[in-house]
Amino acid sequence: MTDQASIRNENHPRRWRDFLVAAVLFGVLAGIWALATPMTAVPDEPPHAIRAAAVVRGQIVMPISEAHPSESVAFVPRYIAHVTALRCFAFDPVKDASCQPPLAGDPDQIVETRTSSGPNSPFYYAVIGAPTLVLSGTPALYAMRAMNVALCAVLVGFLFMGVRQFRPNGALLVAAVTSLTPMVFFLSGSMNPNAVEALAAGALLVTLVLALRTRSSRGMLWERGAICVGSVLLLVNTRSISLLWLGIVLLVALLLARRPVLETLRRQPAAWLTLLGCAAAGCAAVVWQLIPKPSGQAVELAGRGQTFADGFTSMMNATFDFGTGWIGLFGWLDRPAPAFTVVVWTIAIGIVVVAGLSLATGAHRIVIVTLVVLAVLIPPIVQGALVTEFGYIWQGRYMLAVYTCLLLACGLAIDDRAGENVVAPARRIGIVLIVLMSCAHAASFLAVLRSYVVGAGSWSDMIGAPHWQPPLGWVPLTIAFLLVLTATTAVAVRSLPRTSANLPLLQPH
């Protein structure tokens, strides 16, 4: 491919339109999830809300509670401290959300409370906690969720903007769609950094691979550098283990890099400033982790006191049991996705990964095998190291970042090997998978909504005698969700390559 063709392809004028379409569609769907999900119905949402409200009021480093050494002391508005009482349905899959008490007390009164999220970096919480400085009560809580939705939507926009700049991109597009499971949407519409972590890893990986495999114009290089720095900043400021995810993303991108492009980047100021910005963000996260933190767990968990070998073996035996956590394990891990959703995503993931492993060669094969090994070994190693002090704390959703990178790496490998030889059967498989995943999204949304509206009640109860109603009502929200989901499905299907378009491949120059 000539330099002129490369730059023309990368500077495609529609790339920001792709960003906007992806960000808006995802943001609307995640926003509907945020409204349809009862407040505090997402794992660990109360401590995250308390941490956010404390950070924006200047409480960056939080003292350890003397009475509860596993938690930090926070000073927040009374309504924020009250959110813990809203999770009355937690761990009870047949209980609806009508048990939630109203927010009580003077919303402007600052009270003392505790949070288990004190050790987390303050950056993410400063963003989602900002609405509490101008709003109070229930509107402030939903505004905090909206901030998380906005962060996730921007990252999804960057992810698909990058995906669309690859030529070819059919398999990569399907892989990216597959990475957006119902669990990702559920977490995006909450006060929880888990979705931000996964989406930042995906956006960073795609953008880095683009920068390291194609020659960029100066303007494009600055643009991609800014996206990389922003993605790193969000990624490393979610959880402590996110530093490991950053290392994995950098390793994958370097393995897939092309030497001639790397030689060119060595002479570009934008590349060096990007490296400096990413390094600064990573170092700041490391420094934060060195600050003394609370030890232990707020709740006594099973397995505490066991050995590393016990934890490692137990997690290895349960490797595939955590798959539901990637796809959809809602509520406080007590409301699993419908079997239809699990089956559809298992098939989609299987097709993408098996095809990637089958077609990958060279660096692509090394990357995919490495990610598969890491996906299997990281949970047992981490849980084995923590089980003695904390007990069994691992959840499937913690691996969403690695899962996202694995699927994207497989999509890249398939497209790199198949080139533009897009045959009709392959496109039809992509369409079928996208449509099935859309139906699975709808099934998950309705199942979760029903569990909170009527608990163990029937569909007829949900229609005729709902026990709880989300803002705007469950019927308008469901109609809006299905309409936007249909539009999103249509956009994804239309984005699939139709025939061999003789587009220039991403080849070294």
Residue pairs with C-beta under 8 A, 6 or more apart in sequence:
1 9
1 504
1 505
1 506
1 507
1 509
2 509
3 215
3 509
5 504
6 214
6 215
6 504
6 509
7 215
7 216
7 217
7 220
9 165
9 167
9 214
9 503
9 504
10 165
10 210
10 214
10 216
10 217
10 220
11 217
11 219
11 220
12 164
12 165
14 164
15 161
15 164
15 165
16 161
18 157
18 160
18 161
18 164
19 157
19 158
19 160
19 161
20 157
21 160
21 491
22 156
22 157
22 159
22 160
22 161
23 153
23 154
23 156
23 157
24 153
25 484
25 487
25 488
25 491
26 152
26 153
26 156
26 157
26 180
26 185
26 188
26 488
27 149
27 150
27 152
27 153
27 156
28 480
28 484
29 185
29 441
29 481
29 484
29 485
29 488
30 149
30 152
30 153
30 185
30 188
30 189
31 146
31 149
31 189
32 189
32 445
32 477
32 480
32 481
32 484
33 185
33 186
33 188
33 189
33 445
34 142
34 145
34 146
34 148
34 149
34 188
34 189
34 190
35 142
35 189
35 470
35 471
35 472
35 477
36 189
36 445
36 448
36 449
36 470
36 474
36 477
36 478
36 481
37 186
37 189
37 190
37 448
37 452
37 470
38 86
38 89
38 97
38 100
38 452
38 468
38 470
39 45
39 83
39 86
39 100
39 138
39 141
39 142
40 46
40 49
40 83
40 84
40 86
40 87
40 90
41 87
41 89
41 90
41 97
41 330
41 331
41 332
41 452
42 186
42 187
42 190
42 191
42 192
42 331
43 192
43 331
43 332
43 333
43 395
43 397
44 116
44 117
44 192
45 83
45 87
45 190
45 191
45 192
46 83
46 84
46 86
46 87
46 115
47 115
47 116
47 117
48 115
48 117
48 125
48 128
48 191
48 192
48 193
49 80
49 83
49 141
49 144
49 191
50 74
50 76
50 80
50 81
50 83
50 113
50 114
50 115
50 117
51 62
51 74
51 115
51 117
51 118
51 120
51 125
51 129
52 125
52 126
52 128
52 129
52 132
52 144
52 191
53 74
53 76
53 77
53 80
53 129
53 132
54 62
54 74
54 75
54 76
54 115
54 125
54 129
55 122
55 125
55 126
55 129
56 125
56 126
56 129
56 130
56 132
56 133
57 75
57 76
57 110
57 133
59 74
59 75
60 122
61 291
62 72
62 73
62 74
62 115
62 118
63 72
63 73
64 71
64 72
64 73
64 118
64 292
64 293
64 294
65 71
65 72
65 73
65 114
65 294
68 114
68 298
69 294
69 295
69 296
70 116
70 294
70 295
70 296
70 297
70 298
71 114
71 115
71 116
71 118
71 294
71 298
72 114
72 115
72 116
72 117
72 118
72 119
72 294
73 112
73 113
73 114
74 112
74 113
74 114
74 115
74 118
75 110
75 111
75 112
75 113
76 110
76 111
76 113
76 132
77 107
77 108
77 109
77 110
77 111
77 132
77 136
78 104
78 105
78 106
78 107
78 108
78 109
78 110
78 111
79 103
79 105
79 107
79 136
79 137
79 138
79 140
79 141
80 113
80 132
80 140
81 111
81 112
81 113
82 103
82 104
82 105
83 141
84 113
85 101
86 100
86 101
87 332
88 95
88 99
88 100
88 101
89 95
89 96
89 97
89 99
89 100
89 331
89 452
89 455
90 331
90 332
90 334
91 332
91 334
92 334
93 331
93 334
93 335
93 451
94 455
94 456
95 455
96 451
96 452
96 453
96 454
96 455
96 457
96 467
96 468
97 452
97 453
97 467
97 468
98 467
98 468
100 468
103 137
103 138
107 136
107 137
108 136
114 298
116 294
116 297
116 298
117 125
118 293
118 294
119 240
119 293
119 294
120 193
120 238
120 239
120 240
121 236
121 237
121 238
121 285
121 288
122 237
122 288
123 233
123 234
123 237
124 193
124 196
124 234
124 237
124 238
127 147
127 151
128 144
128 145
128 147
128 148
128 151
128 191
129 144
130 147
131 140
131 143
131 144
131 146
131 147
132 140
132 143
132 144
135 143
141 191
142 471
144 191
145 189
145 190
145 191
148 188
148 189
148 190
148 191
148 192
148 193
148 195
148 196
149 188
149 189
151 196
151 234
152 188
152 195
152 196
152 199
153 188
155 196
155 199
155 200
155 202
155 203
155 231
155 234
156 180
156 199
156 203
158 203
158 206
158 207
158 227
158 231
159 176
159 199
159 202
159 203
159 206
160 173
160 176
162 203
162 206
162 207
162 210
162 227
163 169
163 172
163 173
163 176
163 206
164 173
164 495
165 210
166 172
166 210
166 412
166 415
166 506
167 420
167 503
167 504
167 505
167 506
168 415
168 418
168 419
168 420
168 422
168 497
168 503
168 505
169 415
169 497
170 415
170 422
170 426
170 427
170 430
170 496
170 497
171 352
171 355
171 410
171 411
171 412
171 414
171 415
171 418
171 430
172 408
172 411
172 412
172 414
172 415
173 411
173 430
173 492
173 495
173 496
174 348
174 352
174 411
174 430
174 433
174 434
174 496
175 352
175 407
175 408
175 410
175 411
175 412
175 414
176 202
176 206
176 407
176 408
176 411
177 433
177 434
177 437
177 492
178 345
178 348
178 349
178 352
178 407
178 433
178 437
179 198
179 202
179 403
179 404
179 407
179 408
181 326
181 327
181 328
181 345
182 327
182 328
182 330
182 337
182 341
182 440
182 441
182 444
182 445
183 325
183 326
183 327
183 328
183 329
183 330
183 337
183 397
183 400
184 195
184 198
184 199
184 400
185 441
186 328
186 330
186 444
186 448
187 194
187 195
187 397
187 400
188 195
188 196
188 199
193 238
193 239
194 238
194 239
194 397
194 398
194 400
195 400
196 234
196 235
196 238
197 234
197 235
197 238
197 239
197 242
197 245
197 400
197 401
198 400
198 401
198 403
198 404
199 404
200 231
200 232
200 234
200 235
200 238
200 401
201 231
201 235
201 245
201 246
201 248
201 249
201 401
201 402
201 404
201 405
202 401
202 404
202 405
202 408
203 227
203 231
204 227
204 228
204 231
204 232
204 235
204 246
204 249
205 249
205 252
205 253
205 404
205 405
205 408
205 409
206 408
207 224
207 227
207 228
207 231
208 228
208 249
208 250
208 253
209 252
209 253
209 256
209 257
209 412
210 216
210 224
211 221
211 224
211 225
211 228
211 261
211 265
211 271
212 253
212 254
212 256
212 257
212 258
212 261
212 262
212 265
213 256
213 257
213 258
213 261
213 506
214 261
214 506
215 261
215 264
215 509
216 224
218 268
218 270
221 265
221 268
221 270
221 271
222 270
224 274
225 270
225 271
225 273
225 274
225 277
226 274
228 274
228 277
228 278
229 274
229 277
229 278
229 281
232 246
232 277
232 278
232 281
232 282
233 281
235 242
235 245
235 246
235 249
235 401
236 242
236 243
236 246
236 281
236 282
236 284
236 285
237 281
237 285
240 289
241 382
241 398
242 285
242 401
243 282
243 285
243 286
243 289
244 378
245 401
245 402
245 405
246 282
248 371
248 374
248 401
248 402
248 405
249 405
251 370
252 367
252 370
252 371
252 405
252 409
255 363
255 366
255 367
255 370
256 363
256 364
256 367
256 409
256 412
258 508
259 508
260 508
260 509
261 508
261 509
265 271
295 389
296 389
296 390
297 304
297 390
297 391
297 393
300 391
301 390
301 391
301 392
301 393
302 391
302 392
303 310
303 311
303 314
303 387
303 391
303 392
304 387
304 388
304 389
304 390
304 391
305 388
305 391
306 387
306 388
306 391
307 387
307 388
308 384
308 385
308 387
308 388
309 384
310 384
310 387
311 380
311 383
311 384
311 385
311 386
311 387
311 388
311 392
312 380
312 381
312 383
312 384
313 380
314 383
314 392
315 379
315 380
315 383
315 384
315 394
316 376
316 380
319 376
319 379
319 380
321 396
322 379
322 394
322 395
322 396
322 399
323 342
323 346
323 396
324 336
324 337
324 342
324 396
325 333
325 395
325 396
325 397
325 398
325 399
326 345
326 396
326 397
326 399
326 400
326 403
327 337
327 341
327 342
327 345
327 346
328 336
328 337
328 341
328 342
328 444
329 335
329 336
329 337
329 395
329 396
329 397
330 336
330 337
330 444
330 448
330 451
331 448
331 451
333 395
335 447
335 448
335 451
336 342
337 440
337 443
337 444
337 447
338 440
338 443
338 444
338 447
340 439
340 440
340 443
341 440
341 441
341 443
341 444
344 436
344 437
344 439
344 440
345 437
345 440
347 433
347 436
348 433
348 436
348 437
349 407
351 429
351 433
352 407
352 410
352 411
352 414
353 368
353 372
353 406
353 407
353 410
355 410
355 414
356 364
356 368
356 409
356 410
356 411
356 413
356 414
357 365
357 368
357 369
357 372
357 410
359 413
359 414
359 417
359 418
360 367
360 368
360 410
360 413
360 414
360 417
361 413
361 417
364 409
364 412
364 413
364 416
364 417
365 413
367 409
367 413
368 406
368 409
368 410
368 413
371 402
371 405
371 406
371 409
372 406
374 402
375 399
375 402
375 403
375 406
378 399
378 402
379 394
379 398
379 399
382 394
383 392
383 393
383 394
386 393
416 506
418 426
419 505
420 497
420 500
420 501
420 502
420 503
420 505
421 500
422 497
422 498
422 499
422 500
422 501
427 496
427 497
427 498
430 496
431 493
431 496
434 489
434 492
434 493
434 496
435 489
435 493
438 485
438 486
438 488
438 489
441 485
442 481
442 482
442 485
445 478
445 481
446 478
449 470
449 474
449 477
449 478
450 457
450 459
450 462
452 468
452 470
453 462
453 466
453 467
453 468
453 469
453 470
453 474
454 461
454 462
454 465
454 466
454 467
454 468
455 467
457 465
457 467
461 467
462 474
466 474
470 477
